Amino acid sequence: INFIVMKINDKIKERYPDSTYKLKQSIGIDTSKLFVARTGVRKYNDLVWVGRAANYAAKLCGLTSNVYSVSITNDVFKMLSEDKKFGGTPRRSMWTNEIWLDKGINIFRSSWHWTF
């Protein structure tokens, strides 16, 4: 997603060189048990996800940054395989470890991307 957003921004800049508009995207990921409920009436219902993972993932998306497009909790980071933690030549960490001050927990942030 990050790579595609960068390419779209290149096209926007080509088409509108004087514009300062820049498309941004953000992804937040956490893991925990969730409760799912169908709410609403008759044909107008939806699924509602309740639990820490849904709450934290949404809040992580709201952490504004001009540098990072993905934020994950430490619990998610511990579940990643080595090839999802380190990349490039020479191999280096794809993630920056930070403290999420609102929650007082470790999170990891990245804007790593692969080209097609």
C-alpha positions as CSV (number, residue, x, y, z in Angstrom):
1,I,0.0,0.0,0.0
2,N,2.8,2.4,0.9
3,F,4.5,1.9,-2.5
4,I,1.2,2.5,-4.4
5,V,0.6,5.7,-2.3
6,M,4.0,7.0,-3.2
7,K,3.4,6.3,-6.9
8,I,0.0,8.1,-6.8
9,N,1.7,11.1,-5.1
10,D,4.2,11.2,-8.0
11,K,1.3,11.3,-10.5
12,I,-0.5,14.0,-8.5
13,K,2.7,16.1,-8.5
14,E,3.2,15.6,-12.3
15,R,-0.4,16.6,-13.0
16,Y,-0.6,19.5,-10.5
17,P,3.0,20.7,-9.9
18,D,1.9,23.7,-7.8
19,S,-0.3,21.7,-5.5
20,T,0.9,20.8,-2.0
21,Y,-1.7,18.0,-1.6
22,K,-0.2,14.7,-0.6
23,L,-2.1,11.5,-0.2
24,K,-1.4,9.7,3.1
25,Q,-2.3,6.3,4.5
26,S,-1.9,4.7,7.8
27,I,-2.2,1.1,9.1
28,G,-2.5,0.1,12.8
29,I,-2.2,-3.5,13.9
30,D,-2.7,-5.2,17.3
31,T,-3.6,-8.7,18.4
32,S,-6.0,-9.8,21.1
33,K,-9.2,-11.7,21.6
34,L,-12.2,-9.9,20.0
35,F,-15.9,-10.1,20.5
36,V,-17.9,-9.7,17.3
37,A,-21.6,-8.6,17.4
38,R,-24.1,-8.1,14.6
39,T,-25.9,-4.8,15.3
40,G,-28.6,-2.8,13.6
41,V,-32.1,-3.6,12.3
42,R,-33.3,-5.8,9.5
43,K,-31.5,-5.0,6.3
44,Y,-29.4,-2.3,7.9
45,N,-27.0,-4.1,10.2
46,D,-23.3,-4.5,10.5
47,L,-20.6,-6.3,12.4
48,V,-19.0,-4.5,15.4
49,W,-15.6,-5.6,16.7
50,V,-15.0,-5.1,20.4
51,G,-11.7,-5.6,22.2
52,R,-8.3,-4.2,22.6
53,A,-7.0,-5.2,19.1
54,A,-9.8,-3.3,17.4
55,N,-9.4,-0.3,19.7
56,Y,-5.6,-0.1,19.6
57,A,-5.5,-0.7,15.8
58,A,-7.8,2.2,15.2
59,K,-5.9,4.5,17.6
60,L,-2.5,3.5,16.0
61,C,-3.9,4.6,12.7
62,G,-4.5,8.0,14.2
63,L,-0.9,8.5,15.2
64,T,0.0,11.2,12.7
65,S,3.4,11.0,11.2
66,N,5.1,12.2,8.0
67,V,7.6,9.4,8.3
68,Y,5.7,6.2,9.3
69,S,2.8,4.5,7.5
70,V,2.5,1.4,9.7
71,S,2.3,1.1,13.5
72,I,2.2,-2.2,15.4
73,T,2.1,-3.2,19.0
74,N,5.0,-5.1,20.7
75,D,2.7,-8.2,20.8
76,V,2.4,-8.2,17.0
77,F,6.2,-7.5,16.5
78,K,7.0,-10.6,18.6
79,M,4.9,-12.7,16.2
80,L,6.7,-11.5,13.1
81,S,9.2,-13.8,11.3
82,E,12.8,-12.6,10.9
83,D,12.2,-11.7,7.2
84,K,9.4,-9.3,8.3
85,K,11.7,-7.6,10.8
86,F,14.9,-7.3,8.8
87,G,15.4,-6.5,5.1
88,G,17.6,-4.8,2.6
89,T,21.3,-5.2,1.7
90,P,22.9,-5.1,4.1
91,R,20.1,-6.4,6.3
92,R,18.8,-3.9,8.7
93,S,15.7,-3.5,10.9
94,M,12.6,-2.4,9.1
95,W,11.1,-1.1,12.3
96,T,11.7,1.8,14.8
97,N,10.9,1.0,18.4
98,E,9.0,3.8,20.2
99,I,6.9,4.4,23.3
100,W,3.2,5.1,22.8
101,L,2.9,7.7,25.4
102,D,-0.9,7.6,25.6
103,K,-0.8,3.9,26.6
104,G,2.7,3.6,28.0
105,I,3.6,0.6,25.8
106,N,6.2,-0.2,23.2
107,I,5.2,0.0,19.6
108,F,7.0,-0.4,16.3
109,R,6.7,1.9,13.3
110,S,7.8,1.5,9.7
111,S,7.5,2.9,6.2
112,W,9.4,0.1,4.6
113,H,8.3,-0.8,1.1
114,W,9.1,-3.1,-1.7
115,T,8.9,-2.2,-5.4
116,F,7.1,-4.3,-7.9
